[in-house]
Amino acid sequence: MSNRETKSDVILIGAGIMSATLGTILKELVPEWEITVFEKLEKAGEESSNEWNNAGTGHAALCELNYTDEKQDGSVDISKAIKINEQFQVSIQFWSYLINRKLINNPQDFIMPLPHMSLVQGEQNVTFLKKRFEALSNNPLFHGMEFSDDPEKLMEWIPLIMQDRASNEPIAATKIDSGTDVNFGALTRSLFDHLDRKNVDINYRHNVENIKRNSDGTWTVKVHDDTTGDIKNHTAKFVFIGGGGGSLHLLQKSGISEGKHIGGFPVSGIFMVCNNPDIVEQHNAKVYGKAKVGAPPMSVPHLDTRYIDNKKSLLFGPFAGFSPKFLKYGSVFDLLTSVKPNNLLTMLAAGAKNVPLTNYLIQQVMLSKEKRLEELREFIPNAKSEDWDLVVAGQRVQVIKDTEAGVGTLQFGTEVITAEDGSIAALLGASPGASTAVHVMLEVIKKCFPQQIDEWEPKIKEMIPSYNLSLMDNPELLQEIHSSTAQVLGLSEKEQVEKEPVFS
């Protein structure tokens, strides 16, 4: 065992999509900075970013009903949908920049055009979906969306779902062709290959054991080399903790005040994957339904066409589950060891407030394959057990924090915790995470490098033309960006923004 110390400008903990994105942006802004990456697994993108550990949806709020709420007056609030769509447009622009500059190659390896659809049943849900469609389709970000409650039209759109459907219950769907399927695992690996070519020091099988602030404001990271057994002390001016569910423990070890009174609640997921090519070929969309009462947003049922390893697949789920692990390859003691004196009350309050969620997760864990098939048959009425296998997806850790809403509030989304001096930041939470990685990492850069941001702005605008602008308020720029990114990324030959909303 040896103990030696090295220095760099930036340390990135975790080799997922967030660290990959931040490292790539920083290398464009300040190529001379020395960046070091530590990842506990053998390669990049193996936890939440892995293609089998997430839904692969390019989250742009095109189909996700949980991003649009019905208000008491009956109107639909689309503000969250607008925000998420704008953030995804930032990612699309950055990926296009990387392809144009030949920094990464073959966009078809990580992004494919795919219709996004919302599907509901029941008169009340159909009424809501129509109101949601009317609110969204009047916004330039969602131009091209179609609505139909006509079974014949729905049979054209989703034959696998409509075939042999016996129910006379009203059914409706929205469809927009500008959606995407994103292989975040492949994208993560491409970005790390690029960083490796840029001489970023990437260390796999290196486990970060501790983080300590130094008197001069820098940070020392204690790292265990799992291959050699060596202990390394590595110092940097800035540390980003992008270790998925593992970020909470490292944030706690940093000792920053901003990391106190924060807890995490792990939720696991299971997908059903179709093993029958004939069935896979009958479906070509991501179709999102409505979450059951008490279910977390990540458990919204959806039937997804996926492109993994250049092969078309069909997945249904996710079914929620519970494991005390914070990472798929984590420890069963993760949840227990995350409870500290400063967040004990926060965690207890969250437990008391979320009894229905706990009961829901217990019910989901106890589901047999036949019970899961019953839920699948709400989408595919004639689904057969032998055509479907189970795949365990990744772990998500929902943030628990004290907010204006009360002590121990469970947060559904992505959060960045930053020290007051900007010398360290940690990413926590779940969806829409990966889809909005570029926006989130730009926010990290703004908070952590305020003195340089003005100097870097011209380069950022070169990478992301809409930077600091609202695309919703600049429809000409939106159309220009849609056109250019679709061409560069191979997403569409026609302008979806030119299509008018369609009722049928």
WORA-V776786 format. One record per pair of residues at least 12 apart in sequence whose C-alpha atoms are under 6 Angstrom apart, sorted by the first residue. I is the first residue (numbers start at 0). J is the second residue. Records with the same first field share a line. If there is no record, write none. Layout:
I=J  J
This chain:
0=228  229
1=229  230
2=230  231
3=231  232
4=232  233
5=233
6=233  234  235
7=33  235
8=32  33  235  236
9=34  235  237  238
10=34  35  36  238
11=36  239
12=36  37  240  241  242
13=37  38  241  242
14=38  43
15=44  48
16=48  187
17=436
18=241
19=190
21=440
34=199
35=200  201
36=201  202
37=202  205
38=203  204  205
39=203  204  205  206
40=203  204
41=203  204
43=188
44=184  187
47=393
48=183  184
49=184
50=182  183  184
52=392  393
55=180  181  182
56=180  181
57=179  180  181  434
58=434
59=83  84  87
60=80  84
62=115  116  117
66=79  80
75=131
86=435  438
87=434  435
90=437
92=463
93=462  463
95=484  487
96=462
106=488
109=181  182  185  186
110=180  181
111=179  180
112=179  490
113=178  179  284
114=175  176  178  284
115=174  175  178  284  285
116=173  174  285  286
117=172  173  286  287  288
118=171  172  288
119=170  171  288
120=169  170
121=168  169
122=169
125=171
136=500
142=496
143=175  495  496  498  499  500
144=174  175  500
145=173  174  500  501
146=172  173  502
147=171  172  502  503
148=170  171
159=281
160=378  379
204=225
205=223  224  225
206=222  223
207=221  222
208=221  222
209=221
210=252  253
211=253
217=235  236
218=234  235
219=233  234
220=232  233
237=422  423
238=423
239=423  424  425
240=425
241=426
244=325  326  396
259=341
260=341  342
261=342  399  400
262=399
263=396  397  398  399
264=396  397
265=325  395  396
266=320  321  394  395
267=319  320  321  394
268=317  318  319  320  392
269=317  318  390  391  392
270=315  316  317  389  390
271=314  315  387  388  389
272=313  314  387  388
273=313  386  387
274=386  387
275=386
279=313
283=304
284=304
285=302  303  304
286=301  302
287=301
288=300  301
293=355  356
298=317  319
300=316
301=315  316
302=314  315
319=363
320=360  363  364
326=394
327=393  394
345=406  407
346=407
348=407
349=407  408
395=429
396=428
397=428
398=410  428
412=428  429  430
413=428  429  432
414=426  427  428
421=447
